[in-house]
Amino acid sequence: MTETTQTQPPDGAFRPYIPRSPEYRAAAQALRGLRQDLFHDAFAYRPLPRTSGDGPLGRRLPGRTRRYAAWRPHALVVAAGMLAMLVALAAQAEGPAGLVTGLLALVPVLLTLVRPVGAFWVSLAAAAASSVISGGFGDWPWQPGSIVSHLTVLTVVAIRTRPRTAAWMWVLTAAYSFLAEGLFGYRFSTDSAPVLAVSALALLAVTVWHVRRSAEREVTAQQSVTAHERSRRTLLEERTTIARELHDVVAHHMSVVAIQAEAAPYRVENPPPELEKAFATIRENAVAALTELRRVLGVVRAEDYAAPDAPQPTLADLGTLLANVREAGLDVERAVTGAVRELPQGVELSAYRIVQEALSNTLRHAPGASARVEIGYVLGGLGLRVVNGPPPGPAPLRPSPGAGHGITGMRERVAMLNGEMTAGPAPDGGYEVAVFLPVPSAGGDAA
């Protein structure tokens, strides 16, 4: 037994609520769509925008001609309107009637440039008026000029709106054709069937174009989101790698602090209790910080991460790196300027990794080219420059596989140290990476 609820209308009388069937709701929704697409603001001003002129044809045109090429959709619509007018004039006898039917074929087409939905209604009215003016000359209810004009209007309006509007326009065109045939078609030969068939094919083609264009936009948007997510993931991976590498550096210093704090009281004869307590506190804090650091490393460690079995490299190990690169086929030379001195271990590690990644990029993207590594110890920091020449042969269509984000990793290391970096093509066709890593000056560095 169906249960109904009581609602109170504004007049105060109680009426039972009757649930609507799915068919009724579908029909009501369809009528709302018809009202929204073809009746609501039907004659709203919507001028046809110009094109960008950056298409395959526009890029081949000179500057001034390219500006005119942006109006090519408008020119095509005007040309189609003139064609419809000529067809109407050719099919109608000479005189005022021919001129009027020609204008009735031209005006709806031109109206699609500024009021597309209104142009559809004007086209239907113009088709009926042309049939009446023709006085029974030709087929019914479509005159030759009206056919060309109405098909052009349907196509242009369908392109400028959406597939649902195209479907409603075809339905109303069919309704007009059947109504005109039913009322007056018995006196004339009818041509509704070919007009409806051709218009259905044209609107179907426009609908397929709309669907394809919408799919391309969705794919482009998805690719943009995917590229953004890939960039963010790459950035996080690089920062995680840097954090894992710097863990050894920081852990070493914290271990040294803990050991020195524990051994310091034994180097002083009869140390006061306050000093022993201070060193004990320093050792406890260092051990606690080291423990927390290892926990953080456990969070950022990948599942396949293996702890290194050797200390993190420094610039002192650069000779071994260059030897390995030479064995791989890269002719590389090194130049060092300035007074070589020991730098903070984080700076040494970052400098080594930057040189390593720059040389790896050379091997992948410029096989056979020569490279040069320049290291400059200057007051206030360390300068690096890695430059390679162009490859001796044509550039490979597909470079050797790699992580694909070496520049990102280098920039992250430089940013971590508040440094500066530039990377880009060299004047001779090669590639250049220049980095400056600031180092806080100390008393010993001034010498």
N, C-alpha and C positions, 0 to 999 in steps of 0.2 A: 504494500500500500504506500503510495507516494505521499510524502509529508510536505505540506506547503507552509510557508511563513506568511504572516500578515504584515503588510506595510501600510503606512498612513500617508496618502497623497496630500498635496497642499489643501484640497477642499475639505479635509477632515474625514472623508469616507474611507473605510477599510476595504481593501481589495486584495484578493489572494495573488501571490506571486506565482506566475506560471513559467516554469523553466523552458528556455528556448532550445530547439533541436539544433544539432550541429549544422544541418543544411541551412537553417534560418540564419544562424550566426555567420556562416560562410557567405551567404548572399548579402547580408547586411555589411559585412566587411568589404565585399567586392564593390558594393554601391558607394561606400565611403571612399574607397580608392578611386572610383570614377569621378566622384565629386571633387576630390582633392587634386586629381591630375588634370582634368579637363574643364572644370567649372570654377574652381576657386582661383581668383585672380587670373582668369584666362587671358586677359589682355594686359597683363603686367609687362612693364618695359624691361626687356632682357636683351640688350644688344649682343650680337655675336662678337666675341673677343678676337683680337688679332692673334696670329700665331707668332711663335718666337723667332722664326726664321733661321733656326739652328739645325734644321733637318739636313738630310743628305743633299738635297737640291740647294737649299739656302746657303750652305757652307761653300758651294762652288761659285756663288755669284759675288760680284763686287759689292762694296759697301752700300752705295746708293740704291742699286737694284735690289739688294737684300732687304732694304726697308720697304720697298714696294711689294716684295714677295710675301711680306707678312699679311697682306690683304688678299691672298689668293683664295681663301674660302669664300670671301665676299664676292670676288670676281666669278667664281664658279656658280654661285647661286644666281647672280645677275645674268650670267650666260644661259643658265637653265630657264630662267624666266623669259628671256628674249626668245629662246627656242620655242617655248610653249606659246608665246604670242604669235610667232610666225606660223606655227602649225594651225592655230585658231584662224588666222587671217587667210591661210591657204585653203582651209576647209569651208569657210563661210563666203557667201557671195559678197561682192564689193558693196560699199555703202556704209552708212552709219552703223548698221547691225554688225558688220564685220569688225569695225573699229572697237565697238563696245565689247564684243566677245574676245577680241585680242587683249583689251585692258583687263577684262575679267580673268583671263588666264595669267596675266603678268602680275597683277597686284598681290594675290595671295603668296606667290613665290617671294616677292620682295619683302613682304611683311614678315617672313620667317627670320629676317635679319634682326628684327627688333622686338617682335611679339610673336614668338613661335607658336604657342598654344592657340592664341587668337587667330593666327594664320590658318589653322586647320578648320575652324568654324567658318571663316571667310571663304575658304576653298570650297566647302560643301555648298554654301550659299551661292557662290559664283558658278558652280557646276549646274545647280538648279536654274539659275537665271540664264545661263548660256543655252540650256536646253529649251527654255521657254522662248528666248529671243530667236533661236534657230527656226522656230515654227514648224517643227517636225522634220527638218532637214537632217539626215544622218541617223545614227542609232540613238537609242534611248536607254538610260538617262544620262549617258556620258558622251559629250562631244569630243572630237580629237584633241582640241586644245585643252579642254578640261582634264582629259586623261593625263596628258604630259604634266600639266600644272599640279594636279592632285597627287600624282606619284612623286613629284619633286617635293611637294610640301610634306607628304608623309615621311619621306626619307630624311629630309633636313630636320624635321621636328623630332623624329625618333633618335637621330644622332645627338640632338641637343638636350634630350630629356632622358628617359630610362625605358627599359623593356616593357614595363607595365603600361606606360602611356602609349607605347606603340601598339600593344594588344587592344587597348580600348579604342584607339583611333580606327583600327581595322574593323572592330565590331560595329562601331557607329557608321563606318563607310558601308559595310554590308547591310546594316539596317536601312540606311538611306536608299541603297540600290533596290532592295526588295520592296520597300514601301513605294518607291517611284514606279517600279514595274507593276506592282499590284494595282496602282491607281490609274496609270496611263499607259502601261506597257502593251496593252492589247492592241493599240493603234500603231505601234512601231516595232521594229526589230530591236532586240535588247543586246547589250554588250556588257552586262554586269559580270558575267562569269570570267571572261579574260581579264577584266580590270581587277577583280578580287584576287585572281590567281597570281597576277604579276605583282600586285601590292603585297600579298602575303609573302612571296619570295623575297621582295626587297626588304620588308620589315624583318623577316627571319635573318637575312644577312646582317642587318644592322644589329639585331639582338645578339647574334653570335659575336660580332665585333665588340659589343658592350661587355659580354661575358668574358671574352679573352682579355680585354683591356683591364677589367676589374681583377681578373686572376693575375695579370702581370703586376698590377699595383700591389696586390697582396704579397706576391712573391718578392717584389722589391722591398716592401716594408719588412717582411720576414728576414730577408737577407741583411738589411740594415741592423735589425735587432740582433741577428746572429753574429754579425761582424762586431757589434758593440760588446756583446757578451763574450765573444772570443778575445777581444782586446782586454776586457776586464780580467778574464781568466788568465791570459798571458801575463798581465801585470802582477796578479796575485802569485802566480807561479814563480816569476822572477824575484819578487820580494821574499817568498818563502825560501828560495835557493840562497839568496843573500843572507837571510836570517840564520839558516843552517850553517853557512860558512863562517859567519861572524861569531857563531856560538863558540867555536874552538878558540877564537881570539880572546873573547871576553872571559871564557872559562879559564884560560891560561892565566890571565891577569888576576882573576879572583883567587885562583889557587895560590899564586905567588903571594898575594896579600895575606891569605890565611896562614901560609907557612911562615912568612916573616913576622906576623903578629904573634905566632906561637913561640918562635925562637927568640924574639927580641928580649924578653925578660931574662933569659939565660946569659945574655951578653953584658948585662949590667950587674955589677956586684952589689948585693943587698938592695934590690929595687924596692921602692916604697910600695905598700899595698895598693895605693891608688893607681900607680903605673901598671902593676900586674892586672888589676881589674880593667883598666882601659884597654890593654892589649887583648885580654880575654874577650871583651865586648867586641873589639874589632874582628877577632877571629870568628866569633859566633855569627856576626853579621855577614862576613864574607862567605862562610859556609852556607848560611841560610840563603843568601843571594844566589850562590852557585846551585843550590838545590832547586830554587824557583826557576832559574834559567834552564835547567834540564827539563823541568816540567813543561815550560813553554816550548822547548824544542820538541818534546813528545807530541804536542798539539799540532805543530806545523810539519812534522815528519811524515813523508809519504809512506805508503805501505811497503814499497819496495826499496826504501831508503836503507843504505848500508853505511855504517859509521866509517869515516875515513881512517885508514891505518897509517897515515903520515901527517905531519903538520901541514897547515895551510901554506900554499906557496907565497913567496915574496918576490921582489924584483931581483933578488940574488939568484933565483932559480930561472931567470929569463933565458939564460944561455941554453939550458936543457930544452926549453920550449922551442927556441929558434932552431936548434939542431933537429928536433923532431919534425918541424915544419919543412926544413930543407930536405929531409929524407922523403917527405911527401911530395916533393917536386916544386916547391915554391922557393924562388931565389930571393932571399931576404937579407938585409943588412941592418946593423944597429949602430946608432950614433948617440953618444952620451955627452952632454955638456953640463958644466957647472961642477961644484964640489959634491961628490957622491957622499951621502950621509944616510944614517939609519932614520927611517921615517916611522910614524906610528903604524902598527901592524895592520890596522884596518885600511889605511891608505895604501900600504904595500900590496895587500891582497886585492883591493879593488883595481889598482893599476895593472897588476898582473892579469886579472881576469879581462880587463878591457883590451889589453894587447892580444890576449889569447882569442877573444871573440872577433876582433878586427881581422886577425890573420885567418881565422876560420872562414869568415865571410869572403875573404879574398880567394881562398881555395875553392869555395863553392861557386862564386859568381864570376870570377875572373881566372879560370885555370890557365896556367902557363905564364901569368903576368909576374913581374917583379914587385917587391914591396920593400919599404924602408920604415924602420921603427926609430923614432927620435925621442929621447928622454932628456928633459932639461930640469936640473935641480936649480931652482931659483929661490931668491929670498921670499919667503912667505908661501911657498907651495911647490908643486911638482907639475911640470908640463909634459904632456904626451902627444905625439903625432904619429899616426900610422897611415901611410899613403901607399897606394899601389897604382901601377900603370895600367893601361888598357890591355886586355888579353891579346895575344899575338894573332889569333884567328877570330872568326865571327863569334859573337856572344852566343852561348848556348841558349836554345829555346827554352829548355827546362833546366834550371840549376840543380846541382846536387842536393839531395834531401838534407834537411836540417830542421832545427827548431822553428826557424822562420821569424824569430823575434829577438835577434841578437842586439839590434839597436835599442830596443826597449830595455833590455837588461843593462846595457851600458849607461843609458840615461838614468835608470834607477840608482845605479851605484854612484854616479856623479851627483845626483840630487841628494842622496843620503849624506854625502860629504860637503854639501853646499858648494859644489864646484860648477864649472861651466863646460859645455860640450857643443861642438858643431860637427855635423856629418853631412856630406853631400858630394856630388861629382867634382872631380878635379878638372882643371882647365885642359889637361892633355887627354881626357876621356877616361881616366881612372876614377878612384874614389879616395876620399880623405876623411879621417876622423881625427879631430883635435880636441884635447881635453886639458883642463887645468883643475888640479885638486889643491885647494888651500890647506896649508899646514900651519897651525899656530906656532908662532916664533917662540923660541926658548933662548936662554942665555947662551947655550952652546951653539945654537944655530947662527947667531950673529957673527961669530968668528968666521 
